């Protein structure tokens, strides 16, 4: 059974950091591009970052997270991470990881992803 599981969310103060993890069962993560998305209450799900399967290419939503978030892989542990620094109130959302359909590179478009995790809540609050 194909499954993605996110973890690492929680409550953090503005300016703080969190590291989210995405693990998989039923397939090998490093054979696929993986994306992180988020959805805040009342808003559409938006792309945050993605990492390609082969060459380590990464992509970020420039307007909101570039320079603060870093995506990476740990192939030995079949895990993709999203390291988040300098968190802001507006980063509050449920964060999802997803498996991309693309064979090369990665893009932050929801329609290009086929399997999704259940999400992990990130709350930035003082």
MOBELMO-V214723 format. One record per residue. RES is the residue in three letters. SS is DSSP state (helix for helix, strand for strand, loop for the rest). PSI is psi as a letter, one per 30 degrees, with the letter a starting at -180 (999 if undefined). D_CENTER is the distance of its C-alpha to the mean C-alpha in Angstrom with 2 decimals. Layout:
BEGIN
res=RES ss=SS psi=PSI d_center=D_CENTER
res=RES ss=SS psi=PSI d_center=D_CENTER
END
This chain:
BEGIN
res=UNK ss=loop psi=k d_center=20.97
res=UNK ss=loop psi=k d_center=17.52
res=UNK ss=strand psi=k d_center=14.90
res=UNK ss=strand psi=k d_center=11.27
res=UNK ss=strand psi=k d_center=11.00
res=UNK ss=strand psi=l d_center=8.58
res=UNK ss=strand psi=l d_center=10.48
res=UNK ss=loop psi=f d_center=11.17
res=UNK ss=loop psi=l d_center=11.26
res=UNK ss=strand psi=a d_center=14.65
res=UNK ss=strand psi=k d_center=17.12
res=UNK ss=strand psi=k d_center=17.39
res=UNK ss=loop psi=l d_center=19.90
res=UNK ss=loop psi=k d_center=19.41
res=UNK ss=loop psi=f d_center=19.06
res=UNK ss=loop psi=a d_center=17.50
res=UNK ss=loop psi=l d_center=14.55
res=UNK ss=strand psi=l d_center=12.03
res=UNK ss=strand psi=j d_center=9.99
res=UNK ss=strand psi=k d_center=7.38
res=UNK ss=strand psi=k d_center=8.01
res=UNK ss=strand psi=j d_center=7.48
res=UNK ss=strand psi=l d_center=11.02
res=UNK ss=strand psi=l d_center=13.04
res=UNK ss=strand psi=k d_center=16.64
res=UNK ss=loop psi=f d_center=18.94
res=UNK ss=loop psi=l d_center=17.52
res=UNK ss=loop psi=k d_center=16.50
res=UNK ss=helix psi=e d_center=12.91
res=UNK ss=helix psi=g d_center=14.34
res=UNK ss=helix psi=f d_center=16.35
res=UNK ss=loop psi=k d_center=13.58
res=UNK ss=loop psi=k d_center=11.16
res=UNK ss=strand psi=k d_center=7.60
res=UNK ss=strand psi=l d_center=5.18
res=UNK ss=strand psi=k d_center=2.23
res=UNK ss=strand psi=l d_center=5.37
res=UNK ss=strand psi=l d_center=7.67
res=UNK ss=strand psi=j d_center=11.33
res=UNK ss=loop psi=l d_center=14.07
res=UNK ss=loop psi=k d_center=17.48
res=UNK ss=loop psi=g d_center=19.54
res=UNK ss=loop psi=l d_center=17.06
res=UNK ss=loop psi=l d_center=15.41
res=UNK ss=loop psi=k d_center=11.81
res=UNK ss=strand psi=l d_center=10.46
res=UNK ss=strand psi=k d_center=8.15
res=UNK ss=strand psi=e d_center=6.44
res=UNK ss=strand psi=l d_center=5.95
res=UNK ss=strand psi=l d_center=6.84
res=UNK ss=strand psi=k d_center=9.24
res=UNK ss=loop psi=l d_center=12.48
res=UNK ss=loop psi=e d_center=14.28
res=UNK ss=loop psi=e d_center=17.42
res=UNK ss=loop psi=g d_center=17.87
res=UNK ss=loop psi=g d_center=14.76
res=UNK ss=loop psi=k d_center=14.44
res=UNK ss=strand psi=l d_center=11.48
res=UNK ss=strand psi=k d_center=10.99
res=UNK ss=strand psi=l d_center=10.09
res=UNK ss=loop psi=j d_center=11.31
res=UNK ss=loop psi=e d_center=14.53
res=UNK ss=loop psi=e d_center=15.89
res=UNK ss=loop psi=e d_center=13.54
res=UNK ss=loop psi=f d_center=11.40
res=UNK ss=strand psi=k d_center=13.00
res=UNK ss=loop psi=f d_center=14.93
res=UNK ss=loop psi=e d_center=13.20
res=UNK ss=strand psi=k d_center=9.64
res=UNK ss=strand psi=k d_center=9.46
res=UNK ss=strand psi=k d_center=7.34
res=UNK ss=strand psi=l d_center=9.71
res=UNK ss=strand psi=k d_center=11.18
res=UNK ss=strand psi=j d_center=13.86
res=UNK ss=helix psi=e d_center=15.90
res=UNK ss=helix psi=e d_center=18.52
res=UNK ss=helix psi=g d_center=16.37
res=UNK ss=loop psi=h d_center=14.34
res=UNK ss=strand psi=k d_center=11.09
res=UNK ss=strand psi=k d_center=7.90
res=UNK ss=strand psi=l d_center=7.14
res=UNK ss=strand psi=j d_center=5.59
res=UNK ss=strand psi=k d_center=9.10
res=UNK ss=strand psi=k d_center=10.06
res=UNK ss=loop psi=l d_center=13.75
res=UNK ss=loop psi=h d_center=16.34
res=UNK ss=loop psi=k d_center=14.68
res=UNK ss=loop psi=l d_center=16.54
res=UNK ss=helix psi=e d_center=17.74
res=UNK ss=helix psi=f d_center=15.95
res=UNK ss=helix psi=f d_center=12.47
res=UNK ss=loop psi=k d_center=13.56
res=UNK ss=strand psi=l d_center=11.70
res=UNK ss=strand psi=k d_center=10.24
res=UNK ss=strand psi=k d_center=6.47
res=UNK ss=strand psi=k d_center=5.82
res=UNK ss=strand psi=l d_center=4.68
res=UNK ss=strand psi=l d_center=7.55
res=UNK ss=strand psi=k d_center=10.23
res=UNK ss=strand psi=l d_center=11.77
res=UNK ss=loop psi=f d_center=15.53
res=UNK ss=loop psi=k d_center=16.11
res=UNK ss=loop psi=f d_center=18.18
res=UNK ss=loop psi=k d_center=17.85
res=UNK ss=loop psi=a d_center=15.44
res=UNK ss=loop psi=l d_center=12.45
res=UNK ss=loop psi=l d_center=12.40
res=UNK ss=loop psi=h d_center=10.40
res=UNK ss=loop psi=k d_center=12.78
res=UNK ss=helix psi=e d_center=12.21
res=UNK ss=helix psi=f d_center=15.45
res=UNK ss=helix psi=g d_center=14.37
res=UNK ss=strand psi=k d_center=12.26
res=UNK ss=strand psi=e d_center=14.41
res=UNK ss=strand psi=k d_center=12.92
res=UNK ss=strand psi=k d_center=10.55
res=UNK ss=loop psi=l d_center=10.09
res=UNK ss=loop psi=f d_center=11.98
res=UNK ss=loop psi=l d_center=9.52
res=UNK ss=strand psi=k d_center=10.02
res=UNK ss=strand psi=k d_center=11.97
res=UNK ss=strand psi=k d_center=11.75
res=UNK ss=strand psi=k d_center=15.20
res=UNK ss=strand psi=j d_center=16.62
res=UNK ss=loop psi=k d_center=20.35
res=UNK ss=loop psi=999 d_center=23.55
END
